[in-house]
Amino acid sequence: MRTIEQIDITQPIDKEEFCMIFESQLPLNEVEKKKLREEYFPLYATFITQGGVPAAVSFEATKNVFLSQETQIKERNGHKIS
């Protein structure tokens, strides 16, 4: 597995790498980690496979949906994800 520095979001990434980006930068609880795997990664994959959306745009869109829906994370620590 690659390190977070080696992950290139301009290319499609797998579930483990997708989750690693979020989990390494945000203080997520187990429920939030489960949502990443079961809700947000499938959304990201759908953008790429069904919508033909470039990987980087798919990642940014999914990240924005995640952060807008999971507002408790930002309120909890004020962290930003890059």
The 8 nearest C-alpha neighbors of each residue, nearest first, counted from 0:
[[1, 2, 16, 15, 3, 5, 6, 19],
 [2, 0, 5, 6, 3, 16, 4, 19],
 [1, 3, 5, 4, 6, 0, 16, 19],
 [2, 4, 6, 5, 20, 1, 19, 16],
 [3, 5, 2, 6, 1, 7, 20, 8],
 [6, 4, 2, 3, 1, 7, 0, 8],
 [7, 5, 3, 4, 8, 1, 2, 16],
 [6, 8, 9, 10, 5, 12, 11, 4],
 [7, 9, 55, 10, 6, 54, 11, 12],
 [8, 10, 55, 54, 7, 11, 53, 56],
 [9, 11, 8, 54, 7, 12, 55, 53],
 [12, 10, 54, 8, 9, 13, 47, 55],
 [13, 11, 16, 10, 17, 8, 14, 7],
 [14, 12, 16, 15, 17, 11, 40, 18],
 [13, 15, 17, 16, 18, 40, 12, 36],
 [16, 14, 18, 17, 13, 19, 12, 36],
 [15, 17, 19, 18, 13, 14, 12, 20],
 [18, 16, 14, 15, 19, 20, 13, 12],
 [17, 19, 15, 21, 16, 20, 22, 14],
 [20, 18, 16, 22, 21, 17, 23, 15],
 [21, 19, 18, 17, 23, 22, 3, 16],
 [20, 22, 18, 24, 19, 23, 25, 80],
 [23, 21, 19, 25, 24, 20, 18, 27],
 [22, 24, 21, 20, 19, 25, 26, 3],
 [25, 23, 21, 22, 80, 20, 26, 79],
 [24, 26, 22, 27, 21, 23, 78, 80],
 [27, 25, 28, 22, 24, 72, 76, 23],
 [28, 26, 25, 31, 32, 22, 29, 72],
 [27, 29, 31, 30, 32, 26, 33, 72],
 [28, 30, 32, 31, 33, 27, 34, 35],
 [31, 29, 33, 32, 28, 34, 27, 35],
 [32, 30, 34, 33, 28, 29, 27, 35],
 [33, 31, 29, 35, 34, 30, 27, 28],
 [32, 34, 30, 36, 31, 35, 37, 29],
 [35, 33, 31, 37, 38, 36, 32, 30],
 [36, 34, 39, 32, 33, 38, 37, 40],
 [37, 35, 33, 34, 40, 38, 39, 32],
 [36, 38, 34, 35, 33, 39, 40, 41],
 [39, 37, 34, 41, 35, 40, 36, 42],
 [38, 40, 35, 42, 41, 43, 36, 37],
 [39, 41, 43, 42, 36, 38, 35, 44],
 [42, 40, 44, 43, 39, 38, 45, 37],
 [41, 43, 39, 45, 40, 44, 46, 38],
 [44, 42, 40, 46, 41, 45, 57, 61],
 [43, 45, 41, 47, 42, 46, 48, 40],
 [46, 44, 42, 48, 49, 47, 43, 41],
 [47, 45, 50, 43, 44, 52, 57, 49],
 [46, 48, 52, 51, 44, 45, 50, 49],
 [49, 47, 45, 51, 46, 50, 44, 52],
 [50, 48, 45, 51, 46, 47, 44, 52],
 [51, 49, 46, 52, 47, 48, 45, 53],
 [50, 52, 47, 49, 48, 53, 46, 45],
 [51, 53, 47, 50, 46, 57, 54, 56],
 [54, 52, 56, 55, 57, 47, 51, 9],
 [53, 55, 57, 9, 11, 10, 56, 58],
 [56, 54, 9, 58, 8, 57, 53, 59],
 [57, 55, 59, 53, 58, 54, 60, 52],
 [58, 56, 54, 60, 55, 59, 43, 46],
 [57, 59, 55, 61, 56, 60, 62, 54],
 [60, 58, 62, 56, 61, 57, 63, 55],
 [61, 59, 63, 57, 62, 58, 56, 64],
 [60, 62, 64, 58, 63, 59, 43, 65],
 [63, 61, 59, 65, 60, 64, 58, 66],
 [62, 64, 60, 66, 61, 65, 67, 59],
 [63, 65, 61, 67, 62, 66, 68, 60],
 [66, 64, 62, 68, 63, 67, 69, 61],
 [67, 65, 69, 63, 68, 64, 70, 62],
 [66, 68, 64, 65, 69, 70, 63, 62],
 [69, 67, 65, 66, 70, 64, 63, 71],
 [68, 70, 66, 71, 67, 65, 72, 73],
 [71, 69, 72, 73, 68, 67, 66, 74],
 [70, 72, 74, 69, 73, 75, 68, 76],
 [73, 71, 75, 70, 74, 69, 76, 27],
 [72, 74, 77, 75, 70, 71, 76, 78],
 [73, 75, 71, 72, 77, 76, 70, 78],
 [76, 74, 72, 73, 71, 77, 78, 26],
 [77, 75, 78, 73, 74, 72, 26, 25],
 [76, 78, 73, 74, 75, 79, 72, 25],
 [79, 77, 76, 73, 25, 80, 24, 72],
 [78, 80, 81, 77, 25, 24, 73, 76],
 [81, 79, 24, 78, 21, 25, 20, 62],
 [80, 79, 24, 20, 21, 59, 62, 78]]
